[in-house]
Amino acid sequence: MSAAAALERLWYGTRLLAWPLLPLAAVYAAVIAVRRGLYSVGLLRRRRVAAPVVVVGNLTVGGTGKTPVAAWLAREIGRRGHRVGVVLRGYGGNWSGAPRVVEAGDDPAVVGDEALLHARRAPHVVVIGADRAGAAAIAIGRGADVVICDDGLQHLALERDLEIAVVDADRGFGNGWVLPAGPLREPASRIERVDAMVLTRRGGPGARAPKPRGPWTVEARLVPGAAVNLLSGERRDLDAFRGRPLHALAAIGHPAQFFAALAARGLEFEAHALPDHSAPDPQALPFPPDATVLMTEKDAVKCAGYARSGWWYVELEVELEREPARDFLAMVLERTGLTGAGVKLG
């Protein structure tokens, strides 16, 4: 059993398996509480930047659809005439210096796959760095009038105007325990203190979706869109791949969800799951050189330098019902002091 599969079983299975790790989880929870307390009393200082900040994060380890939701929000705000700065750590890359502006042609091994996705999707100012406040200041200096922090719910040094937690409705909070006994980065009660929650769904209604008392809640569906060829840019509907021998590659938080989405479209394939943010070794590919391969867009940015003609990435689309989407976006714009209610979705 792989390490990822073992964690899945531990965190999303019966609690009995995780009991031996509860002492470590208690220590982790205590450290989190002390750290948050130090920020609350001012012994650790938060930094306010010269533009409103929206943090889009999650409480659990692994994929919840956080980056697609952050990209959707950045796109919708940008459509309304605002210059958006996207700030993130740069996970998956090896950059460790001062905050750095990310360009569409940068190396994902340096800047990280998620940062490169933002830089390629829209004309935002994208900045990576461990110092999220410093990165936000650089984005503002490049003309951003609003900053979206992709991840960073636990990065308390950056003052924020709005917190949005993205939660996988089908997986919820797993066994409900913090690391390492469970998948939670913070206690589940933290969800009641965020300003809004986006419940992401990839299929039917989720049985494990949390029901918090506090935040504004909106549901979003993450659905596979068109397949795009890595070399030619050609777009095809996924139905065009039915009945063909296929391989599917995913190096994301929960690769099984990508594979399930492809299977739901009637595709048959050999699945290849890799650790999150990793890239396949071009010298030891898990499929033949002439294979037809479907991968996530996050994987595509890492494979572009050695892609073959049969390699395609599948776009991930965020779908919200029109009325909830309008109200959610209007709330975000009002809370950040940008243009107000009654906003229309483009």
JOBEL-V816439 format. One record per residue. N is the residue number from 1. PHI is phi in radians with two decimals (* if undefined). PSI is psi in whole degrees, 0 to 359 (999 if undefined). Layout:
n & phi & psi
N & PHI & PSI
N & PHI & PSI
//
This chain:
n & phi & psi
1 & * & 132
2 & -1.23 & 163
3 & -1.08 & 320
4 & -1.10 & 317
5 & -1.15 & 324
6 & -1.13 & 319
7 & -1.15 & 320
8 & -0.98 & 313
9 & -1.14 & 322
10 & -1.20 & 312
11 & -1.47 & 329
12 & -1.98 & 15
13 & -1.92 & 209
14 & -1.20 & 144
15 & -1.15 & 337
16 & -0.97 & 322
17 & -1.15 & 332
18 & -1.63 & 355
19 & -0.93 & 318
20 & -1.07 & 340
21 & -1.65 & 0
22 & -1.05 & 321
23 & -1.02 & 318
24 & -1.17 & 323
25 & -1.11 & 323
26 & -1.13 & 319
27 & -1.12 & 315
28 & -1.04 & 314
29 & -1.10 & 323
30 & -1.16 & 319
31 & -1.08 & 317
32 & -1.06 & 315
33 & -1.11 & 318
34 & -1.13 & 316
35 & -1.08 & 314
36 & -1.12 & 323
37 & -1.11 & 321
38 & -1.10 & 323
39 & -1.22 & 323
40 & -1.14 & 323
41 & -1.60 & 358
42 & 1.59 & 3
43 & -1.24 & 330
44 & -1.92 & 134
45 & -1.77 & 139
46 & -1.56 & 149
47 & -1.94 & 127
48 & -1.68 & 130
49 & -1.79 & 173
50 & -1.54 & 31
51 & -2.76 & 156
52 & -1.10 & 146
53 & -2.14 & 129
54 & -2.00 & 122
55 & -1.73 & 125
56 & -1.96 & 110
57 & -2.45 & 191
58 & -2.52 & 163
59 & -1.69 & 345
60 & -1.92 & 157
61 & -1.34 & 141
62 & 1.72 & 179
63 & -1.31 & 130
64 & -2.17 & 355
65 & 1.65 & 18
66 & -1.03 & 311
67 & -1.16 & 317
68 & -1.04 & 322
69 & -1.17 & 317
70 & -1.07 & 320
71 & -1.16 & 320
72 & -1.06 & 314
73 & -1.13 & 318
74 & -1.08 & 319
75 & -1.13 & 315
76 & -1.18 & 321
77 & -1.18 & 319
78 & -1.08 & 326
79 & -1.14 & 343
80 & -1.73 & 21
81 & 1.57 & 10
82 & -1.75 & 143
83 & -1.54 & 116
84 & -1.74 & 133
85 & -1.83 & 128
86 & -1.89 & 124
87 & -2.08 & 135
88 & -2.74 & 167
89 & -1.22 & 324
90 & 1.65 & 35
91 & -1.05 & 143
92 & 1.61 & 347
93 & -1.91 & 169
94 & -1.85 & 14
95 & -1.22 & 128
96 & -2.34 & 9
97 & -1.57 & 206
98 & -1.13 & 160
99 & -0.89 & 140
100 & -2.27 & 136
101 & -1.33 & 133
102 & -1.75 & 130
103 & -1.87 & 159
104 & -1.06 & 334
105 & -1.65 & 7
106 & -1.20 & 162
107 & -1.43 & 122
108 & -1.09 & 335
109 & -1.17 & 339
110 & -1.66 & 309
111 & -1.69 & 346
112 & 1.67 & 150
113 & -1.22 & 320
114 & -1.18 & 320
115 & -1.09 & 319
116 & -1.18 & 325
117 & -1.04 & 313
118 & -1.07 & 317
119 & -1.14 & 329
120 & -1.55 & 338
121 & -1.39 & 326
122 & -2.71 & 162
123 & -1.38 & 55
124 & -1.53 & 166
125 & -1.59 & 115
126 & -1.94 & 127
127 & -2.32 & 133
128 & -1.92 & 157
129 & 2.80 & 149
130 & -1.14 & 328
131 & -1.48 & 90
132 & -1.14 & 325
133 & -1.17 & 319
134 & -1.13 & 322
135 & -1.13 & 318
136 & -1.10 & 320
137 & -1.09 & 322
138 & -1.15 & 317
139 & -1.05 & 318
140 & -1.15 & 321
141 & -1.12 & 336
142 & -1.57 & 9
143 & 1.88 & 0
144 & -1.21 & 135
145 & -1.89 & 3
146 & -2.67 & 144
147 & -2.05 & 130
148 & -1.92 & 121
149 & -1.70 & 109
150 & -1.43 & 106
151 & 1.41 & 173
152 & 1.91 & 11
153 & -1.05 & 329
154 & -1.68 & 2
155 & -1.60 & 83
156 & -1.33 & 350
157 & -1.21 & 339
158 & -1.66 & 117
159 & -1.14 & 141
160 & -2.33 & 154
161 & -1.66 & 338
162 & -2.66 & 135
163 & -2.03 & 129
164 & -2.14 & 122
165 & -1.77 & 132
166 & -1.80 & 125
167 & -2.20 & 131
168 & -1.26 & 113
169 & -1.15 & 331
170 & -1.38 & 332
171 & -1.80 & 336
172 & 1.00 & 223
173 & -1.85 & 22
174 & 1.07 & 230
175 & -1.41 & 358
176 & 1.46 & 7
177 & -1.86 & 156
178 & -1.42 & 167
179 & -0.99 & 147
180 & -1.57 & 1
181 & -1.30 & 337
182 & -2.51 & 182
183 & -1.53 & 0
184 & -1.41 & 133
185 & -1.40 & 334
186 & -2.46 & 161
187 & -0.98 & 149
188 & -1.04 & 333
189 & -1.10 & 342
190 & -1.05 & 333
191 & -1.11 & 336
192 & -1.34 & 351
193 & -1.87 & 357
194 & -1.41 & 166
195 & -1.48 & 330
196 & -2.66 & 153
197 & -2.26 & 133
198 & -1.87 & 117
199 & -1.58 & 116
200 & -1.69 & 136
201 & -2.23 & 142
202 & -1.97 & 353
203 & -2.56 & 229
204 & -1.39 & 188
205 & -1.01 & 140
206 & -1.58 & 129
207 & -1.35 & 341
208 & -1.88 & 13
209 & -1.10 & 133
210 & -1.23 & 156
211 & -2.20 & 78
212 & -1.26 & 157
213 & -1.49 & 332
214 & -1.63 & 300
215 & -1.36 & 155
216 & -1.04 & 133
217 & -2.16 & 135
218 & -2.37 & 146
219 & -1.79 & 143
220 & -2.34 & 139
221 & -1.75 & 135
222 & -1.80 & 111
223 & -2.17 & 144
224 & -1.22 & 136
225 & -1.78 & 223
226 & -1.34 & 159
227 & -1.66 & 136
228 & -2.12 & 128
229 & -1.26 & 133
230 & -1.16 & 332
231 & -1.66 & 313
232 & -1.65 & 340
233 & 1.38 & 3
234 & -1.05 & 143
235 & -1.95 & 136
236 & -2.39 & 147
237 & -1.21 & 146
238 & -1.07 & 334
239 & -1.05 & 336
240 & -1.19 & 347
241 & -1.73 & 2
242 & -1.18 & 141
243 & 1.37 & 6
244 & -1.89 & 148
245 & -1.18 & 125
246 & -2.31 & 155
247 & -2.13 & 145
248 & -2.16 & 133
249 & -2.13 & 135
250 & -2.61 & 124
251 & -2.12 & 66
252 & -2.21 & 179
253 & -1.03 & 317
254 & -2.32 & 81
255 & -1.04 & 332
256 & -1.04 & 331
257 & -1.21 & 323
258 & -1.16 & 315
259 & -1.11 & 321
260 & -1.13 & 323
261 & -1.14 & 322
262 & -1.17 & 317
263 & -1.11 & 324
264 & -1.15 & 339
265 & -1.56 & 7
266 & 1.49 & 18
267 & -1.64 & 143
268 & -1.98 & 134
269 & -2.77 & 165
270 & -1.70 & 123
271 & -1.56 & 142
272 & -2.30 & 105
273 & -1.71 & 132
274 & -2.10 & 161
275 & -1.03 & 150
276 & -0.95 & 135
277 & 1.29 & 358
278 & -1.43 & 168
279 & -2.21 & 144
280 & -1.16 & 144
281 & -1.29 & 117
282 & -1.10 & 341
283 & -1.56 & 352
284 & -2.53 & 59
285 & -1.19 & 143
286 & -1.43 & 16
287 & -2.61 & 161
288 & -1.09 & 154
289 & -1.03 & 328
290 & -1.68 & 15
291 & -1.24 & 154
292 & -1.58 & 120
293 & -2.15 & 132
294 & -1.89 & 132
295 & -2.43 & 171
296 & -1.36 & 161
297 & -1.13 & 328
298 & -1.09 & 323
299 & -1.28 & 326
300 & -1.07 & 323
301 & -1.17 & 336
302 & -1.53 & 338
303 & -1.74 & 357
304 & -1.02 & 327
305 & -1.25 & 343
306 & -2.38 & 26
307 & -1.16 & 152
308 & -1.88 & 167
309 & -1.15 & 340
310 & -1.68 & 13
311 & -1.72 & 131
312 & -2.33 & 146
313 & -1.94 & 150
314 & -1.81 & 120
315 & -1.14 & 144
316 & -1.92 & 117
317 & -1.81 & 139
318 & -1.74 & 120
319 & -2.04 & 124
320 & -2.12 & 146
321 & -1.06 & 146
322 & -1.02 & 312
323 & -1.17 & 310
324 & -1.05 & 323
325 & -1.11 & 317
326 & -1.09 & 314
327 & -1.17 & 321
328 & -1.10 & 313
329 & -1.15 & 320
330 & -1.06 & 320
331 & -1.09 & 316
332 & -1.07 & 314
333 & -1.14 & 320
334 & -1.18 & 316
335 & -1.18 & 336
336 & -1.68 & 0
337 & 1.38 & 13
338 & -1.52 & 192
339 & -1.02 & 150
340 & -1.63 & 210
341 & -1.19 & 168
342 & 1.37 & 12
343 & -1.17 & 143
344 & -1.79 & 140
345 & -1.39 & 134
346 & -1.43 & 999
//
